[in-house]
């Protein structure tokens, strides 16, 4: 069953190859607490921006690893046995099958790199 969410997750690819991606402009235009937009596709991989504040639900991706990279703010990624704390210019790869929950007490801007087939809300 799909969890109830108040997330704005956009799976459409916003920018094609050779198009400028201006992250500060995207951030400036975002008024939501949990916004996720696929920016571009590189071969079989997509790059998403997340502009988030609050908690995502616990979930996992059975077939896909997921990379988080913080551009601003502080992101916490809760695992079942510990919490990973990411500050600006830090990243981590969450291994497929690992249950996790991203959360951001304050506004965070991050990039996520993952397969085009991933379901952002989990399997």
C-alpha positions as a LaTeX table, in Angstrom:
\begin{tabular}{lrrr}
\hline
Residue & $x$ (\AA) & $y$ (\AA) & $z$ (\AA) \\
\hline
Unk1 & 0.00 & 0.00 & 0.00 \\
Unk2 & 1.30 & 3.45 & $-0.93$ \\
Unk3 & 1.98 & 5.62 & 2.15 \\
Unk4 & $-0.04$ & 8.82 & 2.50 \\
Unk5 & 2.22 & 11.72 & 1.69 \\
Unk6 & 2.28 & 15.48 & 1.41 \\
Unk7 & 5.32 & 15.36 & $-0.84$ \\
Unk8 & 5.54 & 17.05 & $-4.21$ \\
Unk9 & 7.56 & 14.51 & $-6.21$ \\
Unk10 & 7.95 & 15.28 & $-9.91$ \\
Unk11 & 9.29 & 12.40 & $-11.98$ \\
Unk12 & 9.29 & 14.28 & $-15.29$ \\
Unk13 & 12.72 & 15.26 & $-16.59$ \\
Unk14 & 12.84 & 19.06 & $-16.34$ \\
Unk15 & 16.05 & 19.71 & $-18.33$ \\
Unk16 & 17.34 & 18.04 & $-21.46$ \\
Unk17 & 20.95 & 17.62 & $-22.37$ \\
Unk18 & 22.84 & 20.86 & $-23.03$ \\
Unk19 & 20.25 & 22.89 & $-21.06$ \\
Unk20 & 21.49 & 25.04 & $-18.18$ \\
Unk21 & 20.31 & 23.90 & $-14.74$ \\
Unk22 & 20.27 & 26.84 & $-12.32$ \\
Unk23 & 19.88 & 25.39 & $-8.82$ \\
Unk24 & 19.64 & 28.76 & $-6.99$ \\
Unk25 & 16.75 & 29.76 & $-9.29$ \\
Unk26 & 14.95 & 26.47 & $-8.60$ \\
Unk27 & 15.41 & 26.94 & $-4.85$ \\
Unk28 & 14.26 & 30.57 & $-5.02$ \\
Unk29 & 11.02 & 29.51 & $-6.74$ \\
Unk30 & 10.18 & 26.70 & $-4.31$ \\
Unk31 & 7.60 & 27.49 & $-1.63$ \\
Unk32 & 6.87 & 23.92 & $-0.49$ \\
Unk33 & 8.15 & 21.96 & 2.51 \\
Unk34 & 8.95 & 18.76 & 0.58 \\
Unk35 & 9.74 & 19.26 & $-3.11$ \\
Unk36 & 11.53 & 16.77 & $-5.35$ \\
Unk37 & 12.16 & 17.33 & $-9.08$ \\
Unk38 & 14.00 & 15.15 & $-11.56$ \\
Unk39 & 16.49 & 17.52 & $-13.17$ \\
Unk40 & 18.15 & 15.44 & $-15.88$ \\
Unk41 & 18.94 & 11.94 & $-17.05$ \\
Unk42 & 22.48 & 10.70 & $-17.66$ \\
Unk43 & 22.33 & 7.34 & $-19.40$ \\
Unk44 & 20.25 & 5.11 & $-17.07$ \\
Unk45 & 20.73 & 7.42 & $-14.07$ \\
Unk46 & 18.67 & 10.42 & $-13.02$ \\
Unk47 & 19.66 & 13.43 & $-10.95$ \\
Unk48 & 16.99 & 14.93 & $-8.69$ \\
Unk49 & 16.90 & 18.01 & $-6.54$ \\
Unk50 & 15.22 & 17.85 & $-3.17$ \\
Unk51 & 14.22 & 21.00 & $-1.30$ \\
Unk52 & 12.94 & 19.63 & 1.96 \\
Unk53 & 11.99 & 20.38 & 5.53 \\
Unk54 & 10.41 & 17.81 & 7.80 \\
Unk55 & 10.40 & 14.03 & 7.79 \\
Unk56 & 10.01 & 11.54 & 4.96 \\
Unk57 & 8.53 & 8.16 & 5.87 \\
Unk58 & 10.55 & 5.00 & 6.52 \\
Unk59 & 11.12 & 3.10 & 3.27 \\
Unk60 & 13.59 & 1.06 & 1.23 \\
Unk61 & 14.45 & 0.37 & $-2.38$ \\
Unk62 & 14.85 & $-3.35$ & $-3.01$ \\
Unk63 & 16.63 & $-3.01$ & $-6.37$ \\
Unk64 & 18.29 & 0.40 & $-6.26$ \\
Unk65 & 21.07 & 2.19 & $-4.39$ \\
Unk66 & 20.43 & 5.88 & $-3.70$ \\
Unk67 & 22.98 & 8.71 & $-3.38$ \\
Unk68 & 22.26 & 11.87 & $-1.37$ \\
Unk69 & 24.46 & 14.98 & $-1.60$ \\
Unk70 & 23.70 & 18.07 & 0.51 \\
Unk71 & 24.08 & 21.50 & $-1.12$ \\
Unk72 & 22.81 & 23.48 & 1.88 \\
Unk73 & 21.47 & 22.73 & 5.34 \\
Unk74 & 21.84 & 19.58 & 7.42 \\
Unk75 & 20.18 & 16.30 & 6.44 \\
Unk76 & 19.71 & 13.38 & 8.79 \\
Unk77 & 19.20 & 9.92 & 7.34 \\
Unk78 & 17.88 & 7.54 & 9.95 \\
Unk79 & 18.78 & 3.88 & 9.56 \\
Unk80 & 17.49 & 1.10 & 11.76 \\
Unk81 & 20.68 & 1.07 & 13.85 \\
Unk82 & 22.06 & 4.63 & 13.55 \\
Unk83 & 21.65 & 8.08 & 12.03 \\
Unk84 & 23.87 & 9.53 & 9.31 \\
Unk85 & 24.28 & 13.32 & 9.53 \\
Unk86 & 25.12 & 15.14 & 6.30 \\
Unk87 & 26.17 & 18.77 & 6.17 \\
Unk88 & 26.85 & 20.99 & 3.15 \\
Unk89 & 29.12 & 19.32 & 0.58 \\
Unk90 & 28.71 & 15.87 & 2.12 \\
Unk91 & 27.05 & 12.83 & 0.65 \\
Unk92 & 26.28 & 9.17 & 1.27 \\
Unk93 & 25.09 & 6.18 & $-0.72$ \\
Unk94 & 22.28 & 4.15 & 0.82 \\
Unk95 & 22.58 & 0.53 & $-0.24$ \\
Unk96 & 19.58 & $-1.13$ & $-1.87$ \\
Unk97 & 17.40 & $-2.96$ & 0.62 \\
Unk98 & 18.41 & $-0.74$ & 3.57 \\
Unk99 & 15.43 & 0.80 & 5.36 \\
Unk100 & 15.94 & 4.54 & 5.83 \\
Unk101 & 14.18 & 7.83 & 6.59 \\
Unk102 & 15.53 & 11.22 & 5.47 \\
Unk103 & 14.63 & 14.14 & 7.70 \\
Unk104 & 15.47 & 17.81 & 7.82 \\
Unk105 & 14.54 & 19.85 & 10.91 \\
Unk106 & 15.51 & 22.97 & 8.89 \\
Unk107 & 15.39 & 23.56 & 5.13 \\
Unk108 & 17.79 & 21.37 & 3.14 \\
Unk109 & 18.72 & 21.49 & $-0.54$ \\
Unk110 & 20.15 & 18.23 & $-1.83$ \\
Unk111 & 20.85 & 16.28 & $-4.96$ \\
Unk112 & 19.88 & 12.64 & $-5.32$ \\
Unk113 & 21.40 & 10.32 & $-7.90$ \\
Unk114 & 19.60 & 7.06 & $-8.62$ \\
Unk115 & 18.32 & 4.80 & $-11.38$ \\
Unk116 & 15.52 & 6.05 & $-13.58$ \\
Unk117 & 13.38 & 3.10 & $-12.41$ \\
Unk118 & 13.51 & 3.93 & $-8.70$ \\
Unk119 & 10.23 & 4.63 & $-6.91$ \\
Unk120 & 11.07 & 7.62 & $-4.65$ \\
Unk121 & 8.53 & 6.64 & $-1.99$ \\
Unk122 & 10.00 & 3.14 & $-1.67$ \\
Unk123 & 9.12 & $-0.40$ & $-2.67$ \\
\hline
\end{tabular}
